[in-house]
Amino acid sequence: MKLIQTEKEALLRPLQAVTGIVERRHTLPILSNVLIEKKNENLTFMATDLEIQITTITNNNETTKNELAVTVAAKKLQDILRALPEKALVTLDLEENRLQVKAGKSRFNLQTLPVEDFPKLPESTEQQARITLKQKELKNLLFLVQYAMAQQDIRYYLNGLLLLLEDNHLKAVATDGHRLGFAWVELESNQERKEVILPRKAVLELAKQLNDSDDPVIVEILQNQIKFTFSNIVIVSKIVDGKFPDYNRVIPRGYQKHFEVNRGLLLQTLQRAAILSNEKFRGARIILTTGNLRIVCNNSEQEEAQEELEIKYEGGALDIGFNITYLLDVLNNLTCETVQCSFGDASSSALITVPGNDNFKYVVMPMRI
Amino acid sequence: MNPPDRRIAHLDMDAFYASVELLRYPELKGLPVVIGGGDDQQSVQDLDGVRQFARLRDYVGRGVVTTSTYEARALGVFSAMGMMKAAKLAPDAVLLPADFNAYRHYSRLFKEAVAVIAPEIEDSGIDEIYIDLTQHPEETLSLACRIKQSVRDATGLSCSIGLSPNKLLSKICSDLEKPDGLTILGADDIPSRIWPLPVRKVNGIGPRATERLASIGINTIEQLSKADPATLQETFGLNYARWLQSASHGVDNRPVVTHLEPRSISRETTFERDLHPRHDRPTLSKIFTDLCDRLSQDLKGRGYLGRTIGIKLRFEDFHTVTRDITITEPTDDATMIRRAGEECLRRVNLNRRIRLLGVRAGSLSATGQSVVGPIMQQQELHLTLE
């Protein structure tokens, strides 16, 4: 029975959008599969790892009004489609328990697994919040903080990103215990206070799939789930059951030592110095004196890099150490012209902000020299 | 005799690995939990968000128990027990895989917390330390309580402390009131508190010595303290017999060693394939030079000079030989090390393929300056829940 006949690209693109989360080796074989469902003129692809579920919906312009569904190894189907010539006309045929992929003189017979076994996330109906914003706004918000998320930390609630609805703001916070990123975007209307922790994998997937357009993304917070609907994609993710630390207490206030500096210039300077920083510990000394910023890096071979920048600074001398990766991360992910750096003493956190714009803050703890 | 004025603490984390796992899965508190086995015991989250844990009854394999919670110990499951055997005793116990990265993280946290209060620390494992409190001005009981509290604040975990005039007694004491115990012992308390214990409780009397002591009718520390020295010496030899008796009287003069000086520094490598001493000479020569370079860097980095240079060769049949040479001037120079190493190599009969080559510098003396700056240490954000 014919499932669909179309150009390779029309299948490959929606398929690739869902395969990013498919685990190659999983104890449940069906999790390596993609669920392809045809309902009238709509063709949907769905993949899941039991934590996240991604669905793409495409209109296949076909006239045949039948309903069909199949699950088949996602990566294999993707590899086959990718290897076919451009614009090739592809037919997917469902015969008994096999899916046949045909294009020109190529034939591929793939085994399938029962559609009923595919573990769709239970649809949560209890909607606790719903907001709409531009895709580029959400994408930008995620990029401002996602690099600060923890990775496989035993404090499991740090392996994700806090999304917080408060007044007319959507706030995002991520921290790995050494540094913390905080950003917010304005919403059209006031919201009831609501917070959820989005798992790391969902954050990375979402940031990858959102585009830079003004097109809308609908965010729905459900019971134990969060749902993002945008373009022709639906991402449903479980939320991390846990309490996120109080980010407000970590953000320092009233620092007296600060300077402003061109972001690109500081980034390039740090990138050069980082070449000779210790590969494991990544330490860099930041030495501030009136009008001058000096950066010193040493590695285990006793090689040394020194960089100097003239800056407008009168806050008094300071000699403080940082993991240079944490500084490069924030500078790489900002897009603004100028950044402001503020300091307390050599054992207090540093605060990086954008002058004239209070919707972003980055706090980073020093290294003891 | 003991110098009377020492105050040595032994701090032992309570069921350390298991307690770290309980921080991660608080829902397992109060249940028998066993750590051991491989990753396939990883818990999985159900569709409805409920975490499913592996049970000991389902375990098949030859692994042993790494550690267990006090609830599991009550059922008779202890470290190093075969898991299949443990499953018979506690089939319903939750089985978790060991996560050493997490344990190391918490190990660092508790040691740092103690170091803030009392810096004279001897590291004696991932979950235990000795602390020399002799010079500390604070009164013993309140100091010990403060250390326990700071460990709890830093990690959320409990520990047991034994405090006495030496390491031997403190190690015994920390075990007396586990978990969350605090035992302070003076020399006068030895007959009442230490002597009734079985000899096995003394760190240094292992299962075999225990067996042999039992065979001459000695089971408790008191019996050991009153044993006939001649009989002991006959059974164990002079040195161990002497040590046994001084230990039974609670005598131990070992200092708390806060910094370990290395005896030697070495570099070695096993080749991807066995190399022939003649046909693969250029390759071997290059590897030898690299090893000497790296050894030289290690010496310079840590601030040592070596006066004995040695080599190690392992042949294809796993036969291993070492040769070393003492040079006139201590060195950290790669060329000097290479030259001394060549001298050693000449004394080896190279008639088989080689699988491993190593270079070592011994008889170390400090240059007085370690050229690696002090390693910078990352500080933590003070994250708190509201």
Interface residues (C-beta under 8 A of the other chain):
Chain A: T27 L50 E51 P119 L121 P122 Q152 I154 R155 Y156 T175 G177 H178 R179 L180 N224 K238 D241 K243 P245 D246 R249 V250 N278 F281 G283 N298 S300 E301 Q302 G321 N323 S347 S349 V363 M365 P366 M367 R368 I369
Chain B: V20 L23 R24 V44 Q45 L47 D48 G49 D99 N101 A102 H105 Q297 K300 G301 V371 V372 G373 P374 I375 M376 Q377 Q378 Q379 E380 L381 H382 L383 T384 L385 E386
